[in-house]
């Protein structure tokens, strides 16, 4: 196995060096992708490197980890090291939605992805995926968490607008097709590419709702997102959508409503305290 001692100095470099943070971020992302490689030896090597990365910043011994655990730990490390990084936001948007942030938009759009996912291939031989090890649903979950935990300084109004457009178009398309077609064990949501797209759209909605509570950079009202998510849940409850979509959408919707109620209760509590103070001075 490759000797890793030469890498230790790199992971310990001060993050104040000119141009180093971006290089450090790209290096970690390269290690992260190696944790999902088809080759088990590459995954094991990446797990060892992950230990060195975490130990360099924590000054504590990190126990050996399997690649799946290492990828989760490494994503958490990214949040701690780059909480305000716009580069990490763009990377996270791509890894969550499968679309790149280009010229103020996420491309391909959710509608384009939907059309591609529904397209029946007529090719004589199936094209093998580049990586059969990666779990795209798990990756979407990980990167939705990364995006939700970054600070509001990390993402811009343009990021929020692009994600809003992508999400609303995706939700509306899912609702439209679900209302028109009956799903089933071999229905339209059972196709892997379509199932993954639905998960991505729902998780991206969760990210937007989280961002909305953090800042007004998100122009679309939270009530509009909850309305669309509620419509999706309603049509899913009639058995027209994949049950995992329903469970995920319900959980996000409930958490968002409860969070909103908590904000309102906090405001009412502050108003009540203010009134009590005024009475005390009166």
Backbone as CSV, one residue per row, in Angstrom:
resi,resn,N_x,N_y,N_z,CA_x,CA_y,CA_z,C_x,C_y,C_z
1,UNK,0.844,-1.209,0.000,0.000,0.000,0.000,0.876,1.255,0.000
2,UNK,0.382,2.278,-0.639,1.127,3.536,-0.751,1.432,4.123,0.618
3,UNK,2.671,4.565,0.820,3.050,5.228,2.063,2.371,6.588,2.144
4,UNK,1.741,6.860,3.285,0.963,8.087,3.423,1.693,9.172,4.186
5,UNK,2.897,8.883,4.692,3.570,9.859,5.548,3.839,11.174,4.832
6,UNK,4.049,11.108,3.528,4.329,12.327,2.787,3.158,13.272,2.699
7,UNK,1.952,12.754,2.932,0.760,13.587,2.845,0.487,14.372,4.122
8,UNK,1.069,13.921,5.240,0.734,14.512,6.530,1.013,16.008,6.582
9,UNK,2.142,16.417,6.016,2.498,17.834,6.042,1.473,18.666,5.275
10,UNK,0.956,18.109,4.187,-0.041,18.837,3.394,-1.312,19.074,4.199
11,UNK,-1.821,18.028,4.859,-3.074,18.173,5.603,-2.916,19.072,6.824
12,UNK,-1.682,19.297,7.259,-1.442,20.132,8.437,-1.090,21.572,8.088
13,UNK,-1.013,21.893,6.797,-0.669,23.258,6.410,-1.702,24.246,6.952
14,UNK,-1.254,25.463,7.345,-2.208,26.458,7.855,-3.162,26.908,6.762
15,UNK,-4.413,27.050,7.116,-5.423,27.432,6.138,-5.380,28.909,5.795
16,UNK,-4.430,29.641,6.369,-4.311,31.069,6.060,-3.367,31.318,4.889
17,UNK,-2.703,30.283,4.389,-1.793,30.450,3.264,-2.550,30.918,2.030
18,UNK,-1.946,31.753,1.212,-2.611,32.293,0.023,-3.015,31.170,-0.925
19,UNK,-4.275,31.160,-1.265,-4.773,30.191,-2.218,-4.891,28.775,-1.690
20,UNK,-4.515,28.531,-0.465,-4.519,27.160,0.037,-5.914,26.610,0.307
21,UNK,-6.826,27.369,0.893,-8.144,26.787,1.186,-8.804,26.114,-0.009
22,UNK,-8.769,26.744,-1.179,-9.408,26.155,-2.357,-8.712,24.848,-2.742
23,UNK,-7.384,24.834,-2.667,-6.628,23.624,-2.978,-6.953,22.527,-1.977
24,UNK,-7.045,22.894,-0.728,-7.361,21.940,0.331,-8.750,21.346,0.105
25,UNK,-9.701,22.185,-0.258,-11.069,21.724,-0.516,-11.095,20.732,-1.674
26,UNK,-10.422,21.060,-2.761,-10.420,20.167,-3.914,-9.733,18.841,-3.592
27,UNK,-8.701,18.908,-2.769,-7.991,17.678,-2.387,-8.906,16.774,-1.563
28,UNK,-9.656,17.352,-0.637,-10.572,16.562,0.180,-11.676,15.956,-0.683
29,UNK,-12.178,16.725,-1.634,-13.224,16.197,-2.522,-12.697,15.027,-3.354
30,UNK,-11.435,15.103,-3.738,-10.823,14.001,-4.475,-10.754,12.749,-3.603
31,UNK,-10.377,12.928,-2.337,-10.349,11.802,-1.406,-11.766,11.275,-1.196
32,UNK,-12.717,12.188,-1.066,-14.114,11.785,-0.861,-14.601,10.909,-2.019
33,UNK,-14.314,11.322,-3.238,-14.744,10.537,-4.400,-14.058,9.177,-4.432
34,UNK,-12.831,9.118,-3.938,-12.108,7.848,-3.902,-12.740,6.873,-2.912
35,UNK,-13.422,7.397,-1.913,-14.112,6.539,-0.948,-15.299,5.819,-1.584
36,UNK,-15.742,6.306,-2.732,-16.856,5.684,-3.454,-16.402,4.962,-4.716
37,UNK,-15.092,4.731,-4.835,-14.563,4.113,-6.041,-14.962,2.643,-6.123
38,UNK,-15.049,2.135,-7.358,-15.362,0.724,-7.564,-14.293,-0.201,-6.996
39,UNK,-13.058,0.240,-7.028,-11.927,-0.575,-6.586,-11.826,-0.550,-5.058
40,UNK,-11.913,-1.708,-4.431,-11.895,-1.780,-2.963,-10.563,-1.312,-2.387
41,UNK,-9.457,-1.540,-3.103,-8.154,-1.096,-2.606,-8.071,0.427,-2.578
42,UNK,-8.648,1.065,-3.586,-8.666,2.536,-3.609,-9.523,3.066,-2.463
43,UNK,-10.650,2.413,-2.212,-11.511,2.840,-1.101,-10.789,2.711,0.236
44,UNK,-10.065,1.613,0.422,-9.334,1.413,1.671,-8.225,2.448,1.837
45,UNK,-7.523,2.740,0.746,-6.479,3.756,0.794,-7.072,5.116,1.132
46,UNK,-8.214,5.437,0.526,-8.879,6.709,0.809,-9.331,6.779,2.266
47,UNK,-9.727,5.649,2.840,-10.113,5.623,4.261,-8.916,5.954,5.146
48,UNK,-7.744,5.418,4.784,-6.524,5.733,5.544,-6.179,7.214,5.445
49,UNK,-6.316,7.774,4.246,-6.036,9.197,4.065,-7.030,10.040,4.857
50,UNK,-8.281,9.598,4.892,-9.301,10.318,5.666,-8.911,10.384,7.133
51,UNK,-8.403,9.286,7.661,-7.935,9.285,9.057,-6.855,10.340,9.259
52,UNK,-5.907,10.442,8.318,-4.819,11.419,8.433,-5.370,12.848,8.390
53,UNK,-6.351,13.065,7.530,-6.956,14.400,7.420,-7.609,14.794,8.745
54,UNK,-8.390,13.889,9.300,-9.108,14.189,10.545,-8.142,14.342,11.715
55,UNK,-7.113,13.519,11.753,-6.141,13.605,12.841,-5.328,14.886,12.759
56,UNK,-5.038,15.354,11.552,-4.239,16.573,11.381,-4.944,17.781,11.951
57,UNK,-6.280,17.795,11.937,-7.038,18.953,12.412,-7.544,18.814,13.839
58,UNK,-7.667,17.586,14.317,-8.211,17.395,15.665,-7.139,17.121,16.705
59,UNK,-5.924,16.761,16.239,-4.813,16.421,17.149,-5.182,15.242,18.040
60,UNK,-6.098,14.404,17.574,-6.503,13.208,18.301,-6.410,11.999,17.377
61,UNK,-6.199,10.840,17.981,-6.129,9.612,17.198,-7.517,9.234,16.699
62,UNK,-7.617,8.962,15.422,-8.882,8.555,14.821,-8.814,7.065,14.516
63,UNK,-9.806,6.339,14.946,-9.834,4.904,14.733,-10.089,4.570,13.260
64,UNK,-9.601,3.409,12.806,-9.862,2.981,11.420,-11.360,2.952,11.119
65,UNK,-11.720,3.297,9.905,-13.124,3.379,9.503,-13.332,2.668,8.183
66,UNK,-14.522,2.118,8.013,-14.886,1.583,6.707,-15.182,2.777,5.797
67,UNK,-15.074,2.620,4.481,-15.258,3.750,3.562,-16.574,4.504,3.723
68,UNK,-17.673,3.812,3.986,-18.969,4.482,4.115,-18.987,5.429,5.315
69,UNK,-18.372,5.004,6.406,-18.282,5.871,7.589,-17.321,7.018,7.317
70,UNK,-16.224,6.715,6.644,-15.221,7.736,6.340,-15.805,8.853,5.476
71,UNK,-16.649,8.510,4.501,-17.239,9.539,3.639,-18.155,10.462,4.427
72,UNK,-18.886,9.900,5.389,-19.750,10.737,6.228,-18.910,11.658,7.113
73,UNK,-17.859,11.113,7.701,-16.976,11.922,8.549,-16.303,13.034,7.748
74,UNK,-15.914,12.708,6.528,-15.224,13.687,5.697,-16.168,14.811,5.285
75,UNK,-17.426,14.487,5.038,-18.402,15.534,4.702,-18.620,16.468,5.890
76,UNK,-18.619,15.916,7.094,-18.748,16.741,8.293,-17.521,17.628,8.481
77,UNK,-16.364,17.096,8.142,-15.119,17.872,8.224,-15.165,19.064,7.270
78,UNK,-15.712,18.863,6.075,-15.843,19.953,5.103,-16.681,21.099,5.670
79,UNK,-17.746,20.748,6.365,-18.615,21.775,6.951,-17.851,22.600,7.982
80,UNK,-17.055,21.926,8.804,-16.304,22.618,9.848,-15.210,23.506,9.268
81,UNK,-14.558,23.038,8.205,-13.429,23.763,7.648,-13.849,24.863,6.681
82,UNK,-14.991,24.701,6.004,-15.413,25.656,4.975,-16.872,26.068,5.147
83,UNK,-17.256,26.591,6.304,-18.666,26.920,6.555,-19.189,28.083,5.722
84,UNK,-18.286,28.872,5.128,-18.725,30.037,4.339,-18.309,29.932,2.874
85,UNK,-17.970,28.743,2.427,-17.411,28.566,1.089,-18.480,28.501,-0.003
86,UNK,-18.432,29.449,-0.939,-19.321,29.419,-2.097,-18.966,28.266,-3.030
87,UNK,-17.671,27.912,-3.054,-17.234,26.777,-3.873,-17.875,25.484,-3.372
88,UNK,-17.924,25.332,-2.051,-18.545,24.144,-1.471,-20.049,24.129,-1.741
89,UNK,-20.680,25.294,-1.760,-22.107,25.366,-2.103,-22.338,24.854,-3.524
90,UNK,-21.542,25.337,-4.457,-21.704,24.895,-5.849,-21.459,23.390,-5.988
91,UNK,-20.451,22.918,-5.277,-20.155,21.485,-5.309,-21.319,20.698,-4.704
92,UNK,-21.846,21.205,-3.595,-22.961,20.535,-2.935,-24.213,20.517,-3.786
93,UNK,-24.491,21.620,-4.477,-25.661,21.678,-5.349,-25.561,20.636,-6.457
94,UNK,-24.370,20.513,-7.037,-24.191,19.524,-8.096,-24.373,18.107,-7.568
95,UNK,-23.769,17.814,-6.424,-23.829,16.461,-5.885,-25.226,16.127,-5.356
96,UNK,-25.990,17.120,-4.964,-27.364,16.878,-4.523,-28.313,16.739,-5.704
97,UNK,-28.270,17.691,-6.633,-29.268,17.738,-7.701,-28.842,17.027,-8.986
98,UNK,-27.538,16.822,-9.154,-27.064,16.278,-10.413,-26.965,17.332,-11.499
99,UNK,-27.086,18.610,-11.117,-27.022,19.732,-12.063,-25.940,20.708,-11.625
100,UNK,-25.252,21.280,-12.597,-24.180,22.243,-12.335,-24.745,23.658,-12.265
101,UNK,-24.149,24.479,-11.393,-24.519,25.886,-11.297,-23.756,26.660,-12.365
102,UNK,-24.454,27.064,-13.429,-23.842,27.763,-14.553,-24.686,28.967,-14.951
103,UNK,-24.041,30.143,-15.025,-24.722,31.366,-15.466,-26.024,31.616,-14.695
104,UNK,-25.978,31.401,-13.392,-27.121,31.694,-12.544,-28.217,30.649,-12.566
105,UNK,-27.967,29.503,-13.208,-28.989,28.443,-13.292,-28.360,27.093,-12.955
106,UNK,-29.222,26.145,-12.596,-28.796,24.768,-12.428,-29.113,24.016,-13.708
107,UNK,-28.084,23.489,-14.347,-28.260,22.802,-15.625,-27.645,21.397,-15.551
108,UNK,-28.398,20.392,-16.041,-29.717,20.482,-16.663,-30.807,20.785,-15.639
109,UNK,-31.915,21.314,-16.114,-33.031,21.631,-15.241,-33.689,20.349,-14.743
110,UNK,-34.538,20.479,-13.748,-35.252,19.312,-13.233,-36.153,18.707,-14.311
111,UNK,-36.728,19.539,-15.156,-37.585,19.053,-16.234,-36.780,18.248,-17.244
112,UNK,-35.578,18.733,-17.564,-34.716,17.996,-18.491,-34.303,16.656,-17.896
113,UNK,-33.987,16.661,-16.616,-33.629,15.411,-15.955,-34.813,14.455,-15.928
114,UNK,-36.009,15.009,-15.725,-37.221,14.194,-15.697,-37.438,13.516,-17.051
115,UNK,-37.317,14.276,-18.117,-37.503,13.733,-19.464,-36.493,12.639,-19.761
116,UNK,-35.255,12.863,-19.344,-34.218,11.867,-19.574,-34.474,10.603,-18.759
117,UNK,-34.942,10.778,-17.522,-35.205,9.627,-16.656,-36.350,8.769,-17.188
118,UNK,-37.321,9.394,-17.850,-38.471,8.662,-18.378,-38.214,8.065,-19.748
119,UNK,-37.155,8.525,-20.390,-36.869,8.057,-21.742,-36.485,6.591,-21.726
120,UNK,-37.132,5.811,-22.531,-36.815,4.394,-22.648,-35.704,4.209,-23.670
121,UNK,-34.581,3.669,-23.230,-33.448,3.464,-24.130,-33.748,2.349,-25.130
122,UNK,-33.400,2.608,-26.376,-33.573,1.603,-27.429,-32.233,1.004,-27.850
123,UNK,-31.191,1.308,-27.094,-29.858,0.800,-27.409,-29.825,-0.719,-27.269
124,UNK,-29.096,-1.368,-28.169,-29.008,-2.826,-28.139,-28.268,-3.304,-26.902
125,UNK,-27.220,-2.569,-26.532,-26.446,-2.928,-25.353,-26.482,-1.765,-24.364
126,UNK,-26.728,-2.089,-23.097,-26.769,-1.059,-22.066,-25.375,-0.502,-21.842
127,UNK,-25.297,0.791,-21.610,-24.014,1.427,-21.316,-23.734,1.297,-19.823
128,UNK,-22.598,0.711,-19.489,-22.265,0.494,-18.087,-21.954,1.811,-17.396
129,UNK,-22.488,1.965,-16.191,-22.211,3.173,-15.414,-20.742,3.193,-15.010
130,UNK,-20.194,4.392,-14.884,-18.785,4.536,-14.539,-18.486,4.003,-13.146
131,UNK,-19.429,4.140,-12.242,-19.197,3.697,-10.878,-20.438,2.984,-10.360
132,UNK,-20.297,1.704,-10.110,-21.423,0.909,-9.634,-21.480,0.851,-8.114
133,UNK,-20.442,1.361,-7.446,-20.388,1.278,-5.984,-21.167,2.405,-5.325
134,UNK,-21.180,3.580,-5.942,-21.771,4.759,-5.308,-23.277,4.593,-5.153
135,UNK,-23.780,4.952,-3.988,-25.215,4.948,-3.690,-25.708,6.384,-3.863
136,UNK,-26.407,6.655,-4.940,-26.789,8.031,-5.263,-27.800,8.608,-4.276
137,UNK,-28.649,7.768,-3.718,-29.598,8.251,-2.716,-28.853,8.664,-1.453
138,UNK,-27.931,7.822,-1.006,-27.135,8.143,0.178,-26.318,9.413,-0.037
139,UNK,-25.751,9.566,-1.232,-24.975,10.758,-1.537,-25.852,12.008,-1.503
140,UNK,-27.075,11.888,-2.002,-27.994,13.038,-1.978,-28.323,13.444,-0.552
141,UNK,-28.508,12.460,0.316,-28.784,12.743,1.730,-27.601,13.451,2.374
142,UNK,-26.392,12.929,2.132,-25.186,13.525,2.717,-25.028,14.974,2.280
143,UNK,-25.192,15.242,0.993,-24.932,16.594,0.506,-26.073,17.563,0.808
144,UNK,-27.265,17.055,1.015,-28.335,17.943,1.489,-28.021,18.408,2.908
145,UNK,-27.451,17.523,3.709,-27.064,17.895,5.077,-25.923,18.901,5.073
146,UNK,-24.978,18.709,4.159,-23.879,19.664,4.050,-24.421,21.053,3.728
147,UNK,-25.280,21.150,2.739,-25.831,22.442,2.322,-26.648,23.093,3.431
148,UNK,-27.339,22.304,4.220,-28.169,22.867,5.296,-27.326,23.382,6.456
149,UNK,-26.132,22.839,6.622,-25.316,23.209,7.773,-24.285,24.302,7.485
150,UNK,-24.141,24.695,6.232,-23.271,25.825,5.928,-23.932,27.121,6.397
151,UNK,-23.146,28.143,6.655,-23.708,29.405,7.118,-24.340,30.163,5.956
152,UNK,-25.140,31.158,6.279,-25.825,31.934,5.247,-24.859,32.757,4.405
153,UNK,-23.636,32.938,4.878,-22.622,33.656,4.090,-22.128,32.814,2.917
154,UNK,-22.328,31.508,2.986,-21.791,30.618,1.956,-22.556,30.729,0.647
155,UNK,-23.870,30.826,0.715,-24.656,30.843,-0.518,-25.164,32.249,-0.820
156,UNK,-25.313,32.506,-2.106,-25.724,33.828,-2.575,-27.193,33.834,-2.979
157,UNK,-27.693,35.022,-3.301,-29.052,35.143,-3.830,-29.181,34.350,-5.127
158,UNK,-28.109,34.336,-5.946,-28.139,33.594,-7.203,-28.225,32.092,-6.964
159,UNK,-27.495,31.585,-5.971,-27.591,30.169,-5.627,-29.021,29.817,-5.225
160,UNK,-29.592,30.654,-4.364,-30.942,30.398,-3.868,-31.970,30.457,-4.988
161,UNK,-31.816,31.438,-5.883,-32.768,31.582,-6.993,-32.688,30.377,-7.932
162,UNK,-31.472,29.932,-8.225,-31.295,28.787,-9.118,-31.900,27.519,-8.516
163,UNK,-31.662,27.313,-7.225,-32.218,26.129,-6.573,-33.735,26.223,-6.474
164,UNK,-34.256,27.420,-6.228,-35.708,27.621,-6.151,-36.378,27.249,-7.470
165,UNK,-35.801,27.711,-8.571,-36.357,27.411,-9.896,-36.302,25.916,-10.177
166,UNK,-35.190,25.292,-9.846,-35.012,23.859,-10.079,-36.015,23.049,-9.264
167,UNK,-36.171,23.420,-7.997,-37.051,22.679,-7.087,-38.522,22.833,-7.463
168,UNK,-38.965,24.074,-7.661,-40.385,24.288,-7.955,-40.799,23.602,-9.256
169,UNK,-39.946,23.690,-10.286,-40.256,23.019,-11.551,-40.309,21.503,-11.351
170,UNK,-39.388,20.989,-10.533,-39.367,19.555,-10.277,-40.578,19.078,-9.516
171,UNK,-40.956,19.802,-8.465,-42.133,19.428,-7.680,-43.401,19.483,-8.525
172,UNK,-43.534,20.551,-9.300,-44.724,20.693,-10.136,-44.823,19.568,-11.160
173,UNK,-43.683,19.140,-11.698,-43.687,18.055,-12.679,-44.064,16.734,-12.022
174,UNK,-43.523,16.462,-10.860,-43.856,15.234,-10.149,-45.353,15.185,-9.836
175,UNK,-45.896,16.308,-9.384,-47.318,16.373,-9.051,-48.171,16.171,-10.306
176,UNK,-47.779,16.843,-11.377,-48.532,16.758,-12.636,-48.628,15.318,-13.139
177,UNK,-47.499,14.624,-13.174,-47.481,13.257,-13.690,-48.188,12.306,-12.724
178,UNK,-47.999,12.519,-11.421,-48.646,11.652,-10.431,-50.165,11.765,-10.495
179,UNK,-50.667,12.954,-10.755,-52.113,13.143,-10.850,-52.682,12.515,-12.127
180,UNK,-51.831,12.392,-13.147,-52.303,11.872,-14.431,-52.098,10.370,-14.589
181,UNK,-51.161,9.811,-13.853,-50.833,8.395,-14.015,-50.879,7.669,-12.672
182,UNK,-51.302,6.421,-12.723,-51.315,5.578,-11.530,-49.992,4.836,-11.450
183,UNK,-49.360,4.908,-10.295,-48.093,4.211,-10.103,-48.379,2.790,-9.626
184,UNK,-47.333,2.004,-9.489,-47.483,0.636,-9.017,-46.126,0.004,-8.848
185,UNK,-46.091,-1.323,-8.571,-44.801,-2.000,-8.376,-43.844,-1.818,-9.545
186,UNK,-44.370,-1.752,-10.757,-43.546,-1.533,-11.939,-43.896,-0.210,-12.607
187,UNK,-44.381,0.728,-11.805,-44.815,2.015,-12.327,-43.659,2.944,-12.639
188,UNK,-44.009,4.186,-12.991,-42.997,5.127,-13.468,-41.996,5.541,-12.403
189,UNK,-42.381,5.453,-11.115,-41.431,5.849,-10.065,-40.470,4.718,-9.689
190,UNK,-40.708,3.515,-10.209,-39.858,2.378,-9.853,-38.561,2.349,-10.648
191,UNK,-38.500,3.092,-11.736,-37.276,3.153,-12.532,-36.190,3.846,-11.693
192,UNK,-35.008,3.238,-11.542,-33.969,3.785,-10.648,-33.656,5.259,-10.870
193,UNK,-33.482,5.670,-12.126,-33.141,7.068,-12.400,-34.265,8.009,-11.985
194,UNK,-35.523,7.580,-12.141,-36.660,8.410,-11.736,-36.788,8.453,-10.222
195,UNK,-36.569,7.310,-9.576,-36.643,7.257,-8.119,-35.617,8.196,-7.495
196,UNK,-34.394,8.149,-8.017,-33.324,9.007,-7.496,-33.652,10.482,-7.717
197,UNK,-34.197,10.814,-8.889,-34.551,12.202,-9.165,-35.604,12.700,-8.182
198,UNK,-36.599,11.877,-7.899,-37.622,12.273,-6.930,-37.035,12.545,-5.558
199,UNK,-36.123,11.683,-5.121,-35.450,11.879,-3.834,-34.675,13.197,-3.840
200,UNK,-33.986,13.461,-4.933,-33.193,14.693,-5.034,-34.082,15.931,-4.963
201,UNK,-35.197,15.911,-5.644,-36.110,17.063,-5.647,-36.656,17.312,-4.246
202,UNK,-37.042,16.245,-3.563,-37.609,16.391,-2.216,-36.542,16.876,-1.233
203,UNK,-35.337,16.318,-1.301,-34.262,16.757,-0.408,-33.835,18.190,-0.709
204,UNK,-33.846,18.572,-1.973,-33.505,19.954,-2.338,-34.544,20.925,-1.802
205,UNK,-35.794,20.488,-1.735,-36.846,21.311,-1.126,-36.535,21.551,0.346
206,UNK,-36.072,20.521,1.012,-35.690,20.628,2.422,-34.568,21.645,2.604
207,UNK,-33.584,21.616,1.697,-32.474,22.582,1.762,-33.009,24.004,1.619
208,UNK,-33.890,24.213,0.663,-34.460,25.554,0.455,-35.232,26.034,1.682
209,UNK,-36.022,25.156,2.269,-36.779,25.526,3.469,-35.836,25.903,4.608
210,UNK,-34.738,25.174,4.717,-33.737,25.487,5.744,-33.098,26.836,5.466
211,UNK,-32.688,27.067,4.216,-32.090,28.354,3.858,-33.050,29.504,4.108
212,UNK,-34.325,29.274,3.856,-35.335,30.321,4.016,-35.416,30.776,5.473
213,UNK,-35.233,29.852,6.411,-35.268,30.227,7.830,-34.014,30.994,8.236
214,UNK,-32.935,30.859,7.444,-31.671,31.503,7.766,-31.560,32.918,7.206
215,UNK,-32.127,33.138,6.021,-31.911,34.414,5.338,-32.985,34.667,4.298
216,UNK,-33.180,35.927,3.982,-34.123,36.309,2.940,-33.485,36.303,1.555
217,UNK,-32.298,35.725,1.450,-31.721,35.519,0.122,-32.607,34.583,-0.692
218,UNK,-33.334,33.735,-0.004,-34.298,32.853,-0.666,-35.573,33.648,-0.882
219,UNK,-35.862,33.979,-2.126,-36.990,34.849,-2.442,-38.337,34.130,-2.362
220,UNK,-38.375,32.859,-2.707,-39.641,32.130,-2.689,-40.094,31.921,-1.246
221,UNK,-41.353,32.238,-0.922,-41.837,32.071,0.449,-41.835,30.596,0.867
222,UNK,-41.564,30.369,2.125,-41.603,29.005,2.638,-42.979,28.394,2.501
223,UNK,-44.019,29.238,2.589,-45.391,28.738,2.470,-45.646,28.132,1.094
224,UNK,-45.031,28.692,0.055,-45.188,28.151,-1.308,-44.523,26.786,-1.416
225,UNK,-43.350,26.652,-0.819,-42.668,25.364,-0.845,-43.447,24.316,-0.064
226,UNK,-43.987,24.714,1.090,-44.766,23.765,1.889,-46.054,23.381,1.167
227,UNK,-46.648,24.326,0.437,-47.866,24.032,-0.322,-47.585,22.988,-1.399
228,UNK,-46.498,23.180,-2.148,-46.135,22.217,-3.187,-45.816,20.851,-2.582
229,UNK,-45.086,20.855,-1.475,-44.737,19.595,-0.820,-46.000,18.921,-0.284
230,UNK,-46.922,19.734,0.221,-48.193,19.193,0.711,-49.007,18.561,-0.405
231,UNK,-49.022,19.187,-1.576,-49.724,18.622,-2.729,-49.105,17.300,-3.151
232,UNK,-47.766,17.236,-3.079,-47.077,16.003,-3.421,-47.443,14.896,-2.436
233,UNK,-47.499,15.236,-1.155,-47.877,14.256,-0.131,-49.304,13.774,-0.360
234,UNK,-50.202,14.693,-0.681,-51.610,14.329,-0.898,-51.764,13.328,-2.033
235,UNK,-51.097,13.614,-3.149,-51.210,12.708,-4.292,-50.478,11.397,-4.016
236,UNK,-49.422,11.455,-3.219,-48.680,10.238,-2.879,-49.509,9.330,-1.970
237,UNK,-50.309,9.934,-1.099,-51.133,9.146,-0.182,-52.199,8.329,-0.900
238,UNK,-52.525,8.713,-2.121,-53.501,7.966,-2.907,-52.871,6.765,-3.601
239,UNK,-51.599,6.511,-3.310,-50.912,5.369,-3.884,-50.337,5.618,-5.251
240,UNK,-50.205,6.898,-5.638,-49.711,7.222,-6.975,-48.219,7.518,-7.009
241,UNK,-47.555,7.444,-5.869,-46.128,7.719,-5.815,-45.423,6.670,-4.966
242,UNK,-44.122,6.584,-5.142,-43.300,5.645,-4.372,-43.440,5.949,-2.881
243,UNK,-43.577,4.897,-2.080,-43.820,5.084,-0.652,-42.653,5.789,0.042
244,UNK,-41.426,5.570,-0.419,-40.277,6.249,0.194,-40.310,7.747,-0.084
245,UNK,-40.814,8.137,-1.252,-41.007,9.567,-1.533,-41.997,10.149,-0.534
246,UNK,-43.084,9.423,-0.314,-44.125,9.893,0.602,-43.570,10.078,2.007
247,UNK,-42.857,9.092,2.514,-42.325,9.169,3.876,-41.347,10.332,4.028
248,UNK,-40.482,10.502,3.047,-39.497,11.581,3.109,-40.171,12.945,3.025
249,UNK,-41.117,13.096,2.105,-41.823,14.374,1.948,-42.619,14.711,3.202
250,UNK,-43.269,13.720,3.790,-44.049,13.945,5.021,-43.146,14.400,6.159
251,UNK,-41.999,13.746,6.305,-41.072,14.105,7.385,-40.582,15.539,7.236
252,UNK,-40.212,15.920,6.025,-39.717,17.272,5.775,-40.823,18.291,6.000
253,UNK,-42.027,17.984,5.536,-43.157,18.904,5.689,-43.493,19.111,7.164
254,UNK,-43.573,18.040,7.917,-43.890,18.133,9.349,-42.821,18.929,10.089
255,UNK,-41.539,18.632,9.816,-40.454,19.347,10.487,-40.476,20.840,10.160
256,UNK,-40.805,21.162,8.915,-40.864,22.566,8.519,-42.007,23.289,9.224
257,UNK,-43.152,22.644,9.315,-44.305,23.257,9.987,-44.017,23.445,11.473
258,UNK,-43.418,22.416,12.089,-43.084,22.524,13.509,-42.044,23.617,13.748
259,UNK,-41.084,23.710,12.835,-40.083,24.760,12.952,-40.699,26.134,12.834
260,UNK,-41.644,26.276,11.919,-42.335,27.550,11.743,-43.139,27.903,12.983
261,UNK,-43.796,26.908,13.571,-44.560,27.140,14.802,-43.639,27.563,15.933
262,UNK,-42.443,26.969,15.974,-41.487,27.339,17.012,-41.045,28.783,16.882
263,UNK,-40.868,29.251,15.627,-40.492,30.648,15.396,-41.603,31.581,15.863
264,UNK,-42.841,31.230,15.530,-43.987,32.053,15.934,-44.109,32.100,17.447
265,UNK,-43.935,30.946,18.086,-44.008,30.904,19.546,-42.916,31.764,20.174
266,UNK,-41.719,31.745,19.549,-40.625,32.570,20.056,-40.947,34.050,19.963
267,UNK,-41.573,34.453,18.843,-41.964,35.852,18.668,-43.009,36.245,19.703
268,UNK,-44.000,35.387,19.890,-45.057,35.666,20.872,-44.474,35.752,22.278
269,UNK,-43.507,34.896,22.565,-42.887,34.912,23.892,-42.148,36.228,24.128
270,UNK,-41.434,36.707,23.085,-40.709,37.975,23.225,-41.683,39.139,23.385
271,UNK,-42.797,39.085,22.644,-43.807,40.141,22.771,-44.389,40.136,24.180
272,UNK,-44.670,38.954,24.698,-45.223,38.844,26.047,-44.259,39.397,27.081
273,UNK,-42.966,39.064,26.927,-41.969,39.581,27.865,-41.870,41.095,27.787
274,UNK,-41.966,41.632,26.553,-41.903,43.071,26.366,-43.065,43.762,27.053
275,UNK,-44.253,43.145,26.947,-45.435,43.713,27.591,-45.270,43.711,29.105
276,UNK,-44.718,42.610,29.638,-44.520,42.514,31.076,-43.540,43.579,31.564
277,UNK,-42.484,43.806,30.762,-41.504,44.824,31.116,-42.150,46.206,31.128
278,UNK,-42.962,46.483,30.102,-43.650,47.785,30.028,-44.578,47.974,31.208
279,UNK,-45.265,46.918,31.625,-46.153,47.029,32.774,-45.361,47.311,34.049
280,UNK,-44.157,46.690,34.107,-43.334,46.891,35.294,-42.843,48.322,35.405
281,UNK,-42.652,48.984,34.258,-42.209,50.377,34.272,-43.366,51.329,34.441
282,UNK,-44.593,50.802,34.213,-45.767,51.699,34.221,-46.213,52.115,35.598
